[in-house]
Amino acid sequence: MSNQLPLVSIILPVYNGERTLRATLESLLRQTYSHFELLIGIDGTHDGSQAIAEDFKDARIKIIQHPQNLGLAHNLNALIQASAPQSEFLAMAEQDDIYVPERLQWQIEVLQDYPEVGLVSGIAEFVSETRRDLFPGLLAHGKQFPQGDALFKYLYENQLKVVNTCMMLRKNTHLKNNLAFKNTYGNFNVDWDYVLRFALVSQVYGIPKVLVHMDRTTQRQSVTTNTWGQLKASRQLLKDFKKEFPELVNRKLYFKALKTHRKIELGNRRKLGTLLFGIWHALCYLDDYFLRYILKRKRKHLKLKKSQ
């Protein structure tokens, strides 16, 4: 019976994941939808991650070891390439997240009911020592993602609002459009870059349910804890996409995205740093305003001169 069901390839890149990997694997192996293969990419790490994965005597697990560290993007691409030819869906996972048992089942139902949808994600619950937050707020408040160019612009301006750790992709859509994960910004923004491009070739759906619990305690170890490296990479992505997609990212959208980014930066400053960065933010805003004003006056002057 199970062989008649669509095969899902779970893609799990691992680097120094021994502290959290066991709990992640347990949550994936407890899925109510069981017809999947679990591809674990051990990416040049010399901790106990591989031994932990090997402890699970489950025929669905396939361990792929990279002796040298490839980086997140290349690890993901290698795992996708190693997925079974007959698999229809690619389920992304991360080594320090816990997935609800129904995650795969709910996502497969969406992809089977809506063939125009190529990517489905859901809500993440961020768990810290003092609070629990739902992300993205758009789905938590019962709304749905816009589509096409509108989704691209929404994600460009507001940064990635699609939960990357619980994305499920239609494999054929990924392959047919020659999509790939890129290491343009090192291990940062790999998913933001990918989803922006995906939004231009297929529809994206968000399940209004919690699919994953994500550790946001102060003791967690993750590449995303390198806040300033992430912020620098995000500034560069905004510039790069403005240059690559000028028909979608005009000057107004770029400034709006930059304003969002500056607010995020401001939220990571403290005391004197906050004051100084606030002053810098205000000066940058005035600089943006006067630049727009000068360009507007110049266009008006040229238009007047042409009419004469």
DOZATI-93853 format. One line per 2 residues: number of its first residue (from 1); for each residue x, y, z of N, C-alpha, C. Coordinates in steps of 0.2 Angstrom, whole numbers. Example, Ala and Ser with C-alpha at 12.3 -4.5 7.8 and 13.67 -1.06 7.14 Angstrom:
1	66,-28,39,62,-22,39,66,-16,39 | 64,-11,35,68,-5,36,64,0,39 .
END
This chain:
1	4,-6,0,0,0,0,4,6,0 | 10,6,4,14,12,5,17,14,-2 .
3	19,9,-6,23,10,-12,18,14,-17 | 12,14,-16,7,18,-20,7,25,-18 .
5	10,27,-13,9,34,-10,15,38,-13 | 15,44,-14,20,48,-16,26,48,-11 .
7	32,47,-14,38,47,-10,41,54,-8 | 42,55,-2,45,61,0,52,60,2 .
9	56,65,0,63,65,2,64,70,7 | 66,68,13,67,73,18,75,75,18 .
11	76,82,17,83,84,16,85,87,22 | 90,84,26,93,86,32,100,88,32 .
13	102,94,31,110,95,31,112,96,39 | 118,93,40,120,93,47,127,95,47 .
15	128,100,52,135,102,54,136,104,61 | 140,100,65,141,100,72,134,100,75 .
17	130,95,74,123,95,76,122,90,82 | 127,88,85,126,82,90,122,84,96 .
19	122,91,98,118,93,104,110,92,103 | 108,93,96,101,93,95,98,88,90 .
21	103,85,87,101,81,81,96,75,83 | 98,72,89,93,66,91,86,68,91 .
23	85,73,94,78,75,95,74,77,88 | 78,80,84,76,82,77,74,75,74 .
25	79,70,74,77,64,70,71,60,73 | 71,60,80,65,57,83,58,60,80 .
27	58,67,80,52,70,77,51,68,70 | 56,68,66,55,66,59,53,59,58 .
29	55,54,62,54,47,62,47,46,65 | 44,50,68,37,50,71,32,52,67 .
31	33,54,61,28,57,56,23,52,55 | 17,55,55,11,51,53,11,48,46 .
33	14,52,42,15,50,35,22,47,34 | 22,40,33,29,37,34,32,35,28 .
35	29,36,22,33,34,16,38,39,13 | 43,39,16,48,44,15,55,41,16 .
37	60,45,13,67,43,14,70,49,17 | 75,48,22,78,53,26,85,54,24 .
39	87,59,20,94,60,18,97,65,23 | 103,62,26,106,66,31,113,68,28 .
41	115,74,27,121,76,24,126,78,30 | 131,74,32,135,76,37,141,80,33 .
43	141,86,35,145,91,31,152,93,34 | 157,88,33,163,89,36,164,91,43 .
45	159,88,47,159,89,54,162,83,58 | 166,84,63,170,79,66,167,78,73 .
47	161,80,75,158,79,81,154,72,81 | 150,71,85,146,65,86,140,64,82 .
49	139,69,77,133,69,73,132,62,69 | 137,60,66,136,54,62,134,48,66 .
51	138,47,72,136,42,76,129,42,79 | 127,48,80,120,48,82,115,46,77 .
53	116,48,71,112,46,65,112,39,64 | 118,36,65,119,28,64,115,24,69 .
55	114,28,75,111,24,81,103,22,79 | 101,26,74,94,25,72,94,19,67 .
57	91,14,69,91,8,64,85,8,60 | 85,13,55,79,14,51,81,14,44 .
59	78,9,40,79,8,33,78,14,29 | 74,19,31,73,25,27,78,30,28 .
61	83,29,32,88,34,33,94,32,29 | 97,37,25,102,37,21,107,42,23 .
63	113,40,25,118,45,27,123,47,22 | 124,53,20,129,55,15,134,59,19 .
65	140,57,19,146,60,22,150,64,17 | 151,71,19,156,75,15,162,76,19 .
67	167,73,17,174,74,21,176,81,22 | 175,85,17,176,92,17,170,96,18 .
69	170,101,22,164,105,23,162,109,16 | 156,107,14,154,110,7,150,117,9 .
71	148,118,15,143,124,16,136,122,15 | 132,126,18,125,124,18,122,123,11 .
73	123,128,6,120,128,0,122,122,-4 | 128,120,-5,131,114,-8,129,108,-5 .
75	128,108,1,126,102,5,118,100,3 | 114,105,3,107,105,1,107,102,-6 .
77	111,105,-11,110,103,-18,113,96,-19 | 118,94,-15,120,87,-15,115,82,-13 .
79	111,84,-8,106,79,-5,100,79,-10 | 99,84,-13,93,84,-18,95,80,-24 .
81	101,80,-26,104,76,-31,104,69,-30 | 105,67,-23,105,60,-21,98,57,-19 .
83	93,61,-20,86,59,-18,84,54,-23 | 80,49,-21,77,44,-26,74,47,-32 .
85	75,44,-38,72,47,-44,64,47,-44 | 61,42,-40,54,42,-40,51,47,-34 .
87	55,50,-30,52,55,-25,49,61,-29 | 43,62,-26,39,68,-29,40,74,-25 .
89	41,74,-19,42,80,-15,48,80,-11 | 51,86,-10,57,87,-6,55,91,1 .
91	56,88,7,54,91,13,61,94,16 | 61,100,17,67,103,20,67,102,28 .
93	72,101,31,73,100,38,79,103,41 | 79,105,47,86,108,50,87,104,57 .
95	93,104,59,96,99,64,94,101,71 | 91,107,72,90,109,79,82,111,79 .
97	78,108,75,71,110,75,67,103,77 | 61,104,80,56,99,81,50,99,77 .
99	48,94,74,43,94,69,36,91,72 | 31,94,71,24,91,73,23,84,69 .
101	20,79,72,19,73,69,16,73,62 | 11,78,61,7,78,56,10,83,50 .
103	16,85,51,19,90,46,19,87,39 | 22,82,38,22,79,31,15,78,28 .
105	11,75,32,4,73,30,0,79,28 | 0,85,32,-3,91,30,-1,94,24 .
107	6,94,23,9,97,17,7,93,10 | 8,86,11,6,82,5,-1,83,3 .
109	-6,84,8,-13,85,6,-13,92,2 | -10,97,4,-10,103,0,-8,102,-7 .
111	-2,99,-8,1,98,-14,-3,94,-19 | -6,89,-16,-11,85,-20,-17,88,-22 .
113	-20,93,-18,-26,96,-19,-25,102,-24 | -19,105,-23,-18,111,-27,-11,110,-32 .
115	-12,107,-38,-6,106,-42,-3,112,-44 | -6,118,-44,-2,124,-46,3,126,-40 .
117	2,124,-34,7,125,-29,13,121,-29 | 19,125,-29,25,121,-30,29,121,-23 .
119	27,125,-18,30,126,-12,25,127,-6 | 25,123,-1,21,124,5,25,124,11 .
121	23,129,15,26,130,22,21,130,27 | 23,133,33,18,134,38,20,139,43 .
123	18,138,49,19,142,55,25,139,59 | 29,143,61,34,140,66,33,143,73 .
125	34,140,78,33,142,85,40,143,88 | 42,149,89,48,151,92,48,150,100 .
127	52,146,102,52,145,110,58,147,113 | 57,152,118,63,155,121,62,153,129 .
129	66,156,133,65,154,140,59,158,143 | 57,163,140,51,167,143,45,167,139 .
131	45,165,133,39,166,128,39,162,123 | 33,161,119,32,158,113,29,162,108 .
133	32,163,102,29,167,97,28,163,91 | 23,165,87,21,162,81,24,166,75 .
135	27,163,70,29,166,64,28,162,58 | 26,165,52,25,173,51,18,175,54 .
137	17,181,56,11,184,58,6,183,53 | 8,184,47,3,184,41,-2,177,42 .
139	2,171,42,-2,165,43,-5,164,50 | -2,167,55,-5,166,62,-11,170,62 .
141	-12,175,58,-18,179,58,-23,177,53 | -22,171,50,-27,168,45,-27,171,38 .
143	-21,175,37,-21,177,30,-16,172,26 | -16,173,19,-12,169,15,-7,173,11 .
145	-2,170,9,3,174,5,0,176,-2 | 3,182,-4,1,184,-11,5,180,-15 .
147	4,181,-22,7,176,-27,11,180,-32 | 16,176,-35,19,179,-41,24,185,-39 .
149	23,190,-44,27,196,-42,26,200,-36 | 19,199,-34,17,202,-27,21,199,-21 .
151	21,192,-22,25,188,-16,32,190,-17 | 35,190,-22,42,192,-23,43,199,-20 .
153	39,204,-21,40,211,-18,39,211,-11 | 34,207,-9,32,206,-1,38,203,2 .
155	41,198,0,47,195,3,53,199,3 | 54,203,-3,60,207,-3,59,213,2 .
157	54,216,2,53,221,7,53,219,14 | 50,214,16,49,212,23,54,206,25 .
159	58,204,21,63,199,22,59,192,22 | 62,186,23,59,180,22,54,179,27 .
161	48,178,24,42,177,29,39,170,27 | 43,166,24,41,159,23,46,155,27 .
163	43,150,31,47,147,36,51,141,32 | 58,143,32,62,138,28,63,131,30 .
165	63,131,37,64,124,40,59,119,39 | 53,121,37,48,116,36,45,117,29 .
167	49,119,24,46,120,17,46,113,14 | 41,112,10,40,106,6,40,108,-1 .
169	44,106,-6,44,108,-13,42,102,-17 | 38,104,-23,37,99,-28,43,98,-32 .
171	46,92,-32,53,91,-35,53,93,-42 | 48,91,-46,48,93,-53,48,100,-54 .
173	45,104,-50,45,112,-51,52,114,-50 | 56,111,-45,63,113,-43,67,111,-49 .
175	66,105,-52,71,103,-57,69,107,-64 | 63,107,-65,61,110,-72,63,117,-73 .
177	63,121,-67,65,128,-67,73,129,-66 | 76,124,-66,84,124,-64,85,128,-58 .
179	81,127,-53,83,130,-47,88,127,-43 | 91,131,-38,97,128,-34,98,133,-28 .
181	101,130,-23,102,134,-17,109,137,-19 | 110,143,-17,117,147,-19,120,149,-12 .
183	127,149,-13,131,151,-7,134,158,-8 | 130,162,-12,132,169,-13,134,173,-7 .
185	130,172,-2,132,175,5,134,170,10 | 138,166,8,141,160,13,135,156,15 .
187	134,155,22,129,151,24,123,156,26 | 123,162,24,117,167,26,113,167,20 .
189	107,168,21,102,170,16,101,165,10 | 103,159,12,102,154,7,95,152,5 .
191	91,152,10,84,151,9,80,157,6 | 82,163,9,79,169,6,80,170,-1 .
193	86,169,-3,88,170,-10,84,164,-14 | 83,158,-12,80,153,-15,72,155,-16 .
195	69,156,-11,62,158,-11,60,164,-15 | 64,169,-15,63,174,-19,62,172,-27 .
197	67,168,-29,67,166,-36,61,161,-37 | 60,157,-32,54,152,-32,48,155,-33 .
199	47,161,-30,40,164,-30,39,167,-38 | 44,167,-42,43,170,-49,41,164,-53 .
201	41,158,-51,40,152,-56,34,148,-53 | 32,149,-47,27,144,-45,23,147,-39 .
203	17,145,-37,14,147,-31,16,144,-25 | 16,148,-20,18,147,-13,12,147,-8 .
205	11,142,-4,5,141,0,8,140,7 | 4,144,12,6,143,19,0,140,23 .
207	2,134,26,-3,131,30,-4,135,37 | -10,137,39,-11,141,45,-10,136,51 .
209	-5,132,52,-5,128,58,3,128,60 | 4,126,66,11,126,68,14,119,65 .
211	19,119,61,22,113,59,29,112,62 | 32,117,65,39,116,68,40,120,75 .
213	43,117,79,45,121,85,52,123,85 | 54,129,86,61,131,84,64,134,91 .
215	70,132,92,73,134,99,76,141,98 | 74,146,102,76,152,102,79,154,109 .
217	81,149,112,84,151,119,91,153,118 | 94,156,123,101,160,123,106,154,122 .
219	105,148,124,110,143,124,111,140,117 | 106,141,112,106,137,106,113,139,102 .
221	115,135,98,121,136,93,118,135,86 | 119,141,82,117,141,75,120,146,72 .
223	121,145,65,124,151,61,120,157,62 | 113,157,63,109,163,63,111,167,70 .
225	115,164,74,116,168,80,122,173,79 | 125,172,73,130,177,71,126,183,68 .
227	123,187,72,119,193,70,121,197,65 | 128,200,66,130,205,62,132,202,55 .
229	135,196,55,136,193,49,130,192,44 | 124,190,48,118,190,44,115,197,42 .
231	116,202,46,114,209,44,118,211,38 | 124,210,38,128,212,32,126,208,26 .
233	125,202,26,123,198,21,116,200,18 | 112,202,22,105,204,20,106,211,16 .
235	110,216,19,111,222,15,113,221,8 | 118,216,7,121,215,1,115,211,-4 .
237	111,207,-1,106,204,-5,101,209,-8 | 99,214,-4,95,219,-6,98,223,-12 .
239	104,224,-12,108,228,-17,108,223,-23 | 110,217,-22,110,212,-28,104,211,-32 .
241	98,210,-28,92,209,-31,89,215,-35 | 91,221,-32,89,227,-35,92,227,-42 .
243	99,225,-42,102,225,-49,100,220,-54 | 98,214,-51,97,208,-55,89,209,-58 .
245	85,212,-54,78,212,-56,75,219,-56 | 78,224,-60,76,231,-60,69,232,-62 .
247	66,227,-65,59,228,-67,54,227,-62 | 57,223,-56,53,222,-50,55,226,-44 .
249	61,228,-44,64,231,-38,65,238,-40 | 60,243,-40,62,250,-41,65,253,-35 .
251	66,260,-36,70,264,-31,65,264,-25 | 59,265,-26,54,265,-20,54,259,-16 .
253	54,253,-19,54,247,-16,60,246,-12 | 66,247,-15,72,247,-12,73,250,-6 .
255	71,257,-6,71,261,0,66,258,6 | 61,255,4,56,252,9,59,246,12 .
257	63,242,8,66,236,10,72,238,15 | 75,243,13,81,246,17,79,248,23 .
259	73,252,23,70,254,30,68,249,34 | 65,243,32,64,237,36,70,234,39 .
261	75,234,34,82,231,37,85,235,42 | 84,242,41,87,246,47,84,246,53 .
263	77,244,53,74,243,59,76,237,63 | 77,232,59,80,226,61,87,227,65 .
265	91,231,61,98,232,64,97,236,70 | 92,241,70,91,245,76,89,241,82 .
267	85,236,81,83,232,86,88,227,89 | 94,227,86,99,223,89,105,227,92 .
269	103,234,93,108,238,96,106,239,103 | 111,241,107,109,243,114,112,249,117 .
271	109,253,121,111,259,124,114,264,120 | 121,265,121,124,270,117,124,268,109 .
273	125,262,108,124,260,101,118,261,98 | 112,260,101,106,262,99,105,269,97 .
275	107,273,102,107,281,100,111,283,94 | 117,280,94,121,282,88,119,279,81 .
277	116,273,82,113,270,76,107,273,74 | 103,276,79,97,279,77,98,286,74 .
279	104,289,76,106,295,72,108,294,65 | 112,289,65,114,287,58,108,285,53 .
281	103,281,56,97,279,52,94,286,50 | 93,291,54,89,297,53,93,300,47 .
283	100,301,47,104,304,42,103,300,36 | 103,294,36,102,290,30,95,291,27 .
285	90,291,31,83,293,29,83,299,25 | 86,305,28,86,311,25,90,311,19 .
287	95,307,19,99,307,12,95,304,7 | 91,298,9,87,295,4,81,300,1 .
289	79,304,6,73,309,4,76,314,0 | 82,317,1,84,322,-3,87,320,-10 .
291	89,313,-10,91,310,-17,84,310,-21 | 79,307,-18,73,307,-22,70,314,-24 .
293	71,319,-19,69,325,-21,73,328,-27 | 79,327,-27,84,330,-32,82,326,-39 .
295	81,320,-39,79,316,-45,72,319,-47 | 68,320,-43,61,322,-45,61,329,-48 .
297	65,334,-45,66,340,-48,70,340,-55 | 75,335,-55,78,335,-62,74,332,-67 .
299	69,327,-66,65,325,-71,60,330,-73 | 58,334,-68,53,339,-69,56,345,-74 .
301	62,346,-72,66,351,-76,67,349,-84 | 69,342,-84,70,340,-91,63,339,-95 .
303	58,338,-92,51,338,-95,49,345,-97 | 50,350,-93,49,357,-95,53,359,-100 .
305	59,357,-100,64,359,-106,62,356,-112 | 60,350,-112,58,346,-118,52,349,-121 .
307	47,351,-117,41,354,-119,42,361,-122 | 47,365,-120,48,371,-123,52,370,-130 .
END
